[in-house]
């Protein structure tokens, strides 16, 4: 994948590629373009110049085929306040093309620590619990590429460990993940790369390197 | 996937019943103000009935249209919908179908009752019902373009009205025209056929335009 974006010069000359079993963590100060980069990678925003390729083909031309291999959890986590966590989970999985039975959904919610609260409307859940219910989407999902934006925000220690183990499992099955977060990620399998975006206004290039 | 969208929107509408009811009450009240204001002049009421009921339906549908994509945009669901492995065309079609079922079908069902207030004959009531049944999906389809274009704008509600009401004019003319024809004893067939043609055209093009507008709004 290769991508250059020039309008606000958040970053340019940015180029990287992912292989199966790799986690790419994107770090950088606020406003350095982490979310923009992830949205470009999803195909929601188009880059000023440059291209994003999936298996050698431009993602715009792949369209729905690319969407099938992708799961995106954004800043706004797409959890409906009026619906219970189990309804939210079953509907969003259904939309993403992998339908869950009542049982599977219940198990997924139990895994993220929402057992007993499945039928509570999401507006009665705390912010952290809502984020957990969004994470339940990852459990039964078959997408190869996960793009997660600030997933660790407002999660407690146990939930962070859960996210790390979900990502590790995903990588060990040959999946790929791109995660924007400031926190340290500890994964037990797969390759780990880090991409650091520089603060806005500093010329906007990026360094990448392996973590210590 | 299509049925998930429709089912989800129906479920959400059920949880927010008051929104749906307010549109319906708005329609009933606007259409009822005219007989109250004009007084019991049967001939006059009968001749303004088609226009009044149709205009009230247009305004009521404007009210509900602003909400089609708004809440999904705010909580990020719309992004997810654009990233589903199905064409966005189907997503839009599903949402428009749900909006029509929830907000427009009740208007269509109650319209004959309002027609009675204007002293319309029973065969005219039937034509009123049929013309609204064909016409209101066109309103939803065209309106969804405006809703998508004004997504996330402040004062979007007024802007939708300015963008979309002019496009509703043909629907209004042929919809009200069908009822008018039936009142004056002419066959309303031609008007209804034209409405049907509009429906087919908007069914093909409107979701496509709406998906393009959504992509732009979410850039």
Interface residues (C-beta under 8 A of the other chain):
Chain A: X42 X43 X44 X45 X46 X63 X64 X65 X67 X68 X70 X72 X74 X75 X76 X77 X78 X79 X80 X81 X82 X83 X87 X91 X92 X94 X95 X96 X97
Chain B: X1 X4 X5 X7 X8 X11 X12 X15 X16 X74 X75 X76 X77 X79 X80 X81 X82 X83 X84 X85 X86 X87 X218 X219
